[in-house]
Amino acid sequence: MHGMPVKRRRPRPALVRWVRATLAAGLISLASGAAFGATDGLRVEVVATGLVHPWAVAFLPDGRFLVTERPGRLRVIGADGRVGPLVAAVPRVDAVGQGGLLDLVLDSDFARNRTLYFCYAEPDPQGQGNSTALARAVLSADASRLQEVRVIFRQQPRTASRLHFGCRIVEAPDGTLFLTLGERYQRMADAQTLDNHHGKVVRVTKEGAVPPDNPLVGRAGALPEIWSWGHRNPQGAAWGPDGRLWIHEHGPQGGDELNRPERGGNHGWPVVTFGEQYGGGPIGEGTHKPGMVSPLYHWTPSIAPSGMAFLTSDRYGAAWRGNLFIGALRGQHLVRLELDGTRVVREHRLLTGGRERIRDVRQGPDGWLYVLTDAPDGRLLRLLPAR
């Protein structure tokens, strides 16, 4: 994972040639300019500051924002940007390494039922490690506390790790919930076996039950919540305009991937990857293998992607409608991908002057894009067209 210490070394000649060839072909355009948000046809408006490693943002019907902070806090931010007091009754989280309070989504019928879903690193009650948990709750009428909090899914088995929790949630149009799960770093081989939830995308109902049409239902030795496997650490997920789930995931050192998790599909990790060992050296059996799903796109060198949103509005002009936006932690920029169906035809790198880790990207009900920056003094930003 990109938070791990990496021995610095000279770029490999093959990698340098790939980058130069890609730039020359025009697939990637690098934005210029030193002022954060003053380039790329965008203007940055600061909505709120003073957030401690914010991880996810959701939009309340009254124009306020609901934001998770990784240390285990949930906050309401006013439409005027005022950061409110802590929302009470958030479960205890294991805020170690990459763990803590992570993703958050509102139920599609939130305006009526005030139900939300969140995932987090849940500590084992006996002190035997942690795992990613998915919970549901009701936000009180005054937005001061969570009520009826209930865990509806727990990743198994728990393990003593500070890394690779995954933890992005998507509600599908049929009302089921997809949850991305990391392979916990030292358990990477688990991503290829079906008796655990490490390195998987799972699908459950809003009550935590197994949908009867999940691909592994009834298969001996396989956990029925599993939708796809062979993933490393997926920290971005969104429902695509093609009616499918899209995700991205961190590679080891290179090989960050954009994927559409196939029903019952094996996406390869760690058997196939474009990445390599920390400090150098190959992993697995190459970059492709029959029976394993290849990524739609990959980043080498790594950008450490986090957060993802399809733009459905015309706020930024027709050319941006349908584009896919992805935050970059290590890359410290916002990626805009032009798509032709499932094929990436061009990559643009935006907000390159700010040198801020972008953790989450969402389209708001107003059609604007919003991003969260990952820092001890993190910010919620609204992206507007440059004047």
Summary of the structure (lengths in Angstrom):
residues: 387
radius of gyration: 19.8
end to end distance: 38.5
largest distance: 59.8
contacts: 1345
relative contact order: 0.15
helix: 6%
strand: 39%
